[in-house]
Amino acid sequence: MRDDKVVGHVPLSYSRCVSQFLEISSSTVTCTVTGKRVNRGGGYGLEVPCQYSFKGNSLAVKWLSERIAKERKIVEDALARNQERKTGSKRKQQGNNSGENCSSAKKARK
């Protein structure tokens, strides 16, 4: 919030459950930025590390915390798979390049 206006948003993967939480009367969410912005390259765009604080009905807070933990795991797994895919394709390219060099050397010996 800046001058009582929203200047950011909750990540899309969390938005539905946070919206449902906020529909409960006396429920509030505050966010404190904890680090610098980063783009991890998983298709999630620019990310700003932050800490959320949820206040309201204890059952609702527990439900929301569990939902966010599940969503976080899904996002982290997707980012890890994406990173592995990138790393694997780089290794494959390096392997292909070294293989070409070996075959070229064999042809040169003949």
N, CA, C and O of each residue as an XYZ file, in Angstrom:
440
protein
N       0.849     -1.180      0.000
C       0.000      0.000      0.000
C       0.895      1.243      0.000
O       1.921      1.298      0.677
N       0.482      2.200     -0.755
C       1.154      3.488     -0.761
C       0.056      4.543     -0.798
O      -0.758      4.560     -1.721
N       0.028      5.408      0.181
C      -1.017      6.431      0.273
C      -2.404      5.798      0.227
O      -3.296      6.293     -0.463
N      -2.581      4.705      0.963
C      -3.841      3.968      1.043
C      -4.325      3.427     -0.303
O      -5.527      3.260     -0.509
N      -3.389      3.153     -1.221
C      -3.743      2.566     -2.511
C      -2.922      1.299     -2.711
O      -1.771      1.218     -2.282
N      -3.520      0.323     -3.360
C      -2.820     -0.925     -3.656
C      -1.805     -0.656     -4.762
O      -2.148     -0.094     -5.803
N      -0.543     -1.063     -4.531
C       0.490     -0.849     -5.541
C       1.101     -2.166     -6.009
O       2.064     -2.157     -6.776
N       0.570     -3.273     -5.573
C       1.073     -4.577     -5.978
C      -0.069     -5.567     -5.965
O      -1.233     -5.189     -5.840
N       0.270     -6.836     -6.094
C      -0.786     -7.847     -6.065
C      -0.233     -9.149     -5.518
O       0.979     -9.367     -5.487
N      -1.127     -9.992     -5.097
C      -0.787    -11.324     -4.613
C      -0.512    -12.189     -5.836
O      -1.203    -12.049     -6.845
N       0.477    -13.080     -5.779
C       0.720    -13.964     -6.925
C      -0.559    -14.683     -7.355
O      -1.390    -15.057     -6.527
N      -0.693    -14.864     -8.644
C      -1.902    -15.453     -9.208
C      -2.241    -16.799     -8.572
O      -3.412    -17.096     -8.335
N      -1.226    -17.610     -8.296
C      -1.494    -18.932     -7.732
C      -2.107    -18.865     -6.330
O      -2.747    -19.821     -5.893
N      -1.919    -17.751     -5.624
C      -2.478    -17.596     -4.276
C      -3.768    -16.777     -4.258
O      -4.488    -16.774     -3.260
N      -4.058    -16.093     -5.346
C      -5.118    -15.085     -5.330
C      -6.503    -15.621     -4.979
O      -7.246    -14.970     -4.245
N      -6.859    -16.788     -5.488
C      -8.201    -17.314     -5.227
C      -8.401    -17.585     -3.731
O      -9.412    -17.185     -3.154
N      -7.431    -18.268     -3.109
C      -7.615    -18.604     -1.693
C      -7.511    -17.353     -0.811
O      -8.200    -17.262      0.205
N      -6.667    -16.396     -1.182
C      -6.584    -15.159     -0.400
C      -7.889    -14.371     -0.536
O      -8.359    -13.782      0.438
N      -8.474    -14.354     -1.729
C      -9.760    -13.667     -1.926
C     -10.859    -14.294     -1.071
O     -11.662    -13.589     -0.459
N     -10.882    -15.632     -1.036
C     -11.882    -16.314     -0.207
C     -11.671    -15.988      1.269
O     -12.636    -15.799      2.010
N     -10.425    -15.924      1.689
C     -10.111    -15.578      3.076
C     -10.603    -14.166      3.402
O     -11.172    -13.939      4.470
N     -10.387    -13.227      2.494
C     -10.773    -11.833      2.743
C     -12.284    -11.624      2.752
O     -12.763    -10.618      3.274
N     -13.044    -12.566      2.177
C     -14.504    -12.454      2.198
C     -15.060    -12.664      3.607
O     -16.182    -12.250      3.899
N     -14.289    -13.299      4.471
C     -14.718    -13.517      5.856
C     -14.547    -12.202      6.608
O     -13.488    -11.578      6.540
N     -15.578    -11.785      7.319
C     -15.493    -10.503      8.018
C     -14.353    -10.517      9.030
O     -14.048    -11.553      9.622
N     -13.750     -9.399      9.215
C     -12.632     -9.133     10.124
C     -11.334     -9.837      9.716
O     -10.389     -9.877     10.504
N     -11.271    -10.392      8.502
C     -10.030    -10.994      8.016
C      -9.199     -9.927      7.309
O      -9.733     -9.132      6.535
N      -7.901     -9.911      7.573
C      -7.009     -8.949      6.928
C      -5.719     -9.635      6.493
O      -5.313    -10.651      7.057
N      -5.096     -9.062      5.489
C      -3.799     -9.532      5.012
C      -2.891     -8.317      4.910
O      -3.258     -7.301      4.320
N      -1.698     -8.433      5.492
C      -0.692     -7.392      5.302
C       0.548     -8.052      4.715
O       0.792     -9.243      4.911
N       1.310     -7.267      4.004
C       2.488     -7.787      3.315
C       3.670     -6.879      3.592
O       3.565     -5.657      3.494
N       4.816     -7.496      3.945
C       6.054     -6.759      4.164
C       7.098     -7.274      3.186
O       7.399     -8.467      3.168
N       7.648     -6.388      2.380
C       8.676     -6.769      1.415
C       9.941     -7.122      2.183
O      10.364     -6.382      3.072
N      10.552     -8.273      1.833
C      11.719     -8.764      2.568
C      12.994     -8.829      1.733
O      14.052     -9.172      2.259
N      12.915     -8.511      0.457
C      14.112     -8.593     -0.381
C      13.919     -7.851     -1.686
O      12.904     -7.194     -1.916
N      14.924     -7.978     -2.530
C      14.883     -7.314     -3.834
C      14.104     -8.151     -4.836
O      14.002     -9.370     -4.699
N      13.567     -7.494     -5.826
C      12.810     -8.172     -6.874
C      13.714     -9.123     -7.643
O      14.923     -8.913     -7.745
N      13.097    -10.183     -8.185
C      13.857    -11.191     -8.921
C      12.951    -11.828     -9.975
O      11.742    -11.942     -9.775
N      13.537    -12.239    -11.087
C      12.812    -13.004    -12.099
C      13.531    -14.332    -12.221
O      14.617    -14.403    -12.796
N      12.930    -15.391    -11.681
C      13.567    -16.708    -11.677
C      13.381    -17.451    -12.993
O      13.889    -18.561    -13.153
N      12.666    -16.857    -13.928
C      12.556    -17.443    -15.251
C      11.606    -18.612    -15.379
O      11.741    -19.405    -16.311
N      10.669    -18.746    -14.495
C       9.737    -19.860    -14.577
C       8.429    -19.506    -15.238
O       7.485    -20.296    -15.213
N       8.358    -18.336    -15.827
C       7.119    -17.900    -16.454
C       6.196    -17.192    -15.479
O       5.038    -16.922    -15.798
N       6.706    -16.891    -14.289
C       5.894    -16.223    -13.270
C       6.178    -14.729    -13.225
O       5.609    -14.021    -12.394
N       7.039    -14.241    -14.097
C       7.344    -12.824    -14.164
C       8.186    -12.343    -12.996
O       8.857    -13.123    -12.319
N       8.131    -11.058    -12.782
C       8.900    -10.434    -11.721
C       8.305    -10.811    -10.369
O       7.096    -10.704    -10.164
N       9.153    -11.250     -9.455
C       8.697    -11.639     -8.129
C       9.362    -10.741     -7.091
O      10.532    -10.381     -7.220
N       8.609    -10.392     -6.078
C       9.125     -9.594     -4.973
C       8.973    -10.425     -3.708
O       7.853    -10.711     -3.287
N      10.098    -10.818     -3.092
C       9.998    -11.620     -1.871
C       9.324    -10.824     -0.762
O       9.670     -9.668     -0.518
N       8.374    -11.442     -0.102
C       7.662    -10.738      0.960
C       7.129    -11.729      1.984
O       7.100    -12.940      1.764
N       6.714    -11.175      3.097
C       6.124    -11.984      4.160
C       4.692    -11.507      4.353
O       4.437    -10.325      4.582
N       3.767    -12.452      4.255
C       2.358    -12.136      4.445
C       1.983    -12.373      5.895
O       2.490    -13.287      6.546
N       1.092    -11.539      6.384
C       0.546    -11.716      7.730
C      -0.967    -11.784      7.601
O      -1.600    -10.843      7.123
N      -1.546    -12.910      8.032
C      -2.985    -13.129      7.926
C      -3.598    -13.039      9.316
O      -3.133    -13.689     10.253
N      -4.638    -12.236      9.442
C      -5.327    -12.109     10.721
C      -6.808    -12.334     10.512
O      -7.392    -11.877      9.530
N      -7.406    -13.049     11.456
C      -8.832    -13.336     11.367
C      -9.151    -14.593     12.133
O      -8.414    -14.979     13.040
N     -10.252    -15.237     11.774
C     -10.703    -16.473     12.377
C      -9.576    -17.516     12.327
O      -8.982    -17.728     11.271
N      -9.281    -18.162     13.451
C      -8.144    -19.095     13.511
C      -8.290    -20.261     12.530
O      -7.298    -20.696     11.946
N      -9.501    -20.770     12.342
C      -9.708    -21.852     11.373
C      -9.441    -21.376      9.944
O      -8.854    -22.095      9.135
N      -9.876    -20.171      9.657
C      -9.664    -19.611      8.321
C      -8.181    -19.364      8.067
O      -7.691    -19.618      6.967
N      -7.465    -18.874      9.071
C      -6.027    -18.633      8.925
C      -5.290    -19.957      8.701
O      -4.387    -20.039      7.869
N      -5.680    -20.977      9.444
C      -5.057    -22.293      9.286
C      -5.323    -22.841      7.884
O      -4.409    -23.338      7.227
N      -6.571    -22.751      7.427
C      -6.943    -23.219      6.092
C      -6.124    -22.496      5.029
O      -5.590    -23.124      4.115
N      -6.028    -21.168      5.152
C      -5.295    -20.378      4.167
C      -3.812    -20.735      4.166
O      -3.204    -20.855      3.102
N      -3.236    -20.902      5.331
C      -1.814    -21.261      5.426
C      -1.541    -22.593      4.746
O      -0.538    -22.738      4.048
N      -2.416    -23.556      4.941
C      -2.256    -24.871      4.298
C      -2.375    -24.762      2.780
O      -1.597    -25.373      2.047
N      -3.343    -23.987      2.313
C      -3.533    -23.808      0.871
C      -2.324    -23.132      0.232
O      -1.870    -23.540     -0.837
N      -1.814    -22.119      0.879
C      -0.652    -21.402      0.337
C       0.570    -22.309      0.330
O       1.357    -22.269     -0.615
N       0.744    -23.122      1.361
C       1.873    -24.060      1.402
C       1.799    -25.033      0.219
O       2.819    -25.334     -0.400
N       0.595    -25.523     -0.094
C       0.419    -26.428     -1.239
C       0.749    -25.715     -2.549
O       1.447    -26.260     -3.403
N       0.241    -24.496     -2.697
C       0.494    -23.722     -3.915
C       1.985    -23.415     -4.062
O       2.529    -23.490     -5.164
N       2.638    -23.071     -2.964
C       4.072    -22.771     -2.997
C       4.856    -23.986     -3.484
O       5.785    -23.853     -4.281
N       4.479    -25.170     -3.002
C       5.157    -26.413     -3.408
C       4.984    -26.636     -4.910
O       5.933    -27.018     -5.594
N       3.789    -26.400     -5.418
C       3.521    -26.563     -6.853
C       4.405    -25.616     -7.670
O       5.014    -26.025     -8.659
N       4.470    -24.354     -7.250
C       5.269    -23.357     -7.967
C       6.753    -23.712     -7.905
O       7.443    -23.655     -8.923
N       7.251    -24.078     -6.720
C       8.668    -24.422     -6.579
C       9.027    -25.652     -7.404
O      10.103    -25.700     -7.999
N       8.145    -26.645     -7.448
C       8.382    -27.834     -8.270
C       8.444    -27.470     -9.753
O       9.293    -27.975    -10.488
N       7.541    -26.593    -10.185
C       7.531    -26.175    -11.588
C       8.808    -25.414    -11.926
O       9.379    -25.614    -12.999
N       9.260    -24.550    -11.031
C      10.505    -23.819    -11.261
C      11.700    -24.771    -11.322
O      12.591    -24.600    -12.154
N      11.717    -25.767    -10.448
C      12.811    -26.743    -10.444
C      12.825    -27.537    -11.745
O      13.890    -27.762    -12.320
N      11.650    -27.967    -12.218
C      11.575    -28.709    -13.479
C      12.059    -27.847    -14.642
O      12.776    -28.322    -15.523
N      11.659    -26.577    -14.634
C      12.074    -25.657    -15.684
C      13.590    -25.482    -15.668
O      14.226    -25.476    -16.722
N      14.164    -25.341    -14.485
C      15.606    -25.180    -14.358
C      16.334    -26.439    -14.829
O      17.347    -26.355    -15.523
N      15.811    -27.608    -14.446
C      16.410    -28.874    -14.891
C      16.359    -29.000    -16.403
O      17.312    -29.464    -17.031
N      15.249    -28.586    -16.980
C      15.088    -28.651    -18.430
C      16.130    -27.763    -19.112
O      16.748    -28.163    -20.099
N      16.318    -26.551    -18.576
C      17.310    -25.639    -19.151
C      18.710    -26.211    -19.002
O      19.495    -26.196    -19.950
N      19.023    -26.709    -17.827
C      20.350    -27.268    -17.562
C      20.583    -28.509    -18.414
O      21.669    -28.689    -18.964
N      19.575    -29.360    -18.526
C      19.678    -30.571    -19.334
C      19.914    -30.263    -20.797
O      20.714    -30.933    -21.450
N      19.224    -29.252    -21.324
C      19.403    -28.915    -22.738
C      20.783    -28.314    -22.969
O      21.368    -28.522    -24.032
N      21.319    -27.573    -21.999
C      22.678    -27.036    -22.143
C      23.694    -28.173    -22.139
O      24.635    -28.175    -22.931
N      23.498    -29.140    -21.241
C      24.401    -30.294    -21.194
C      24.339    -31.082    -22.491
O      25.358    -31.538    -23.009
N      23.115    -31.235    -23.010
C      22.937    -31.989    -24.247
C      23.662    -31.295    -25.391
O      24.315    -31.946    -26.208
N      23.544    -29.951    -25.448
C      24.231    -29.195    -26.491
C      25.741    -29.328    -26.350
O      26.452    -29.490    -27.342
N      26.228    -29.260    -25.111
C      27.664    -29.414    -24.891
C      28.105    -30.812    -25.287
O      29.169    -30.976    -25.884
N      27.313    -31.812    -24.968
C      27.611    -33.190    -25.336
C      27.643    -33.368    -26.840
O      28.510    -34.062    -27.373
N      26.694    -32.740    -27.526
C      26.654    -32.831    -28.990
C      27.875    -32.160    -29.599
O      28.460    -32.670    -30.555
N      28.253    -31.033    -29.053
C      29.422    -30.325    -29.566
C      30.682    -31.152    -29.377
O      31.506    -31.240    -30.287
N      30.843    -31.758    -28.211
C      32.041    -32.565    -27.978
C      32.023    -33.807    -28.855
O      33.074    -34.267    -29.301
N      30.848    -34.347    -29.104
C      30.727    -35.505    -29.980
C      31.115    -35.156    -31.408
O      31.761    -35.953    -32.088
N      30.729    -33.978    -31.865
C      31.088    -33.539    -33.203
C      32.605    -33.388    -33.309
O      33.203    -33.754    -34.321
N      33.204    -32.859    -32.283
C      34.653    -32.686    -32.301
C      35.360    -34.029    -32.362
O      36.357    -34.171    -33.070
N      34.857    -35.019    -31.625
C      35.458    -36.351    -31.631
C      35.341    -36.982    -33.011
O      36.309    -37.547    -33.520
N      34.167    -36.892    -33.615
C      33.981    -37.513    -34.925
C      34.824    -36.787    -35.971
O      35.335    -37.417    -36.897
N      34.972    -35.484    -35.836
C      35.810    -34.729    -36.768
C      37.255    -35.163    -36.642
O      37.972    -35.274    -37.636
N      37.680    -35.411    -35.400
C      39.049    -35.847    -35.170
C      39.277    -37.235    -35.759
O      40.345    -37.501    -36.312
N      38.286    -38.128    -35.649
C      38.407    -39.459    -36.224
C      38.514    -39.394    -37.734
O      39.318    -40.103    -38.340
N      37.686    -38.524    -38.351
C      37.732    -38.365    -39.818
C      39.089    -37.829    -40.259
O      39.627    -38.231    -41.290
N      39.627    -36.918    -39.461
C      40.916    -36.310    -39.808
C      42.037    -37.350    -39.747
O      42.985    -37.294    -40.529
N      41.920    -38.310    -38.803
C      42.957    -39.339    -38.674
C      42.969    -40.279    -39.886
O      44.022    -40.796    -40.258
N      41.806    -40.499    -40.496
C      41.690    -41.436    -41.622
C      42.332    -40.873    -42.811
O      42.343    -41.508    -43.866
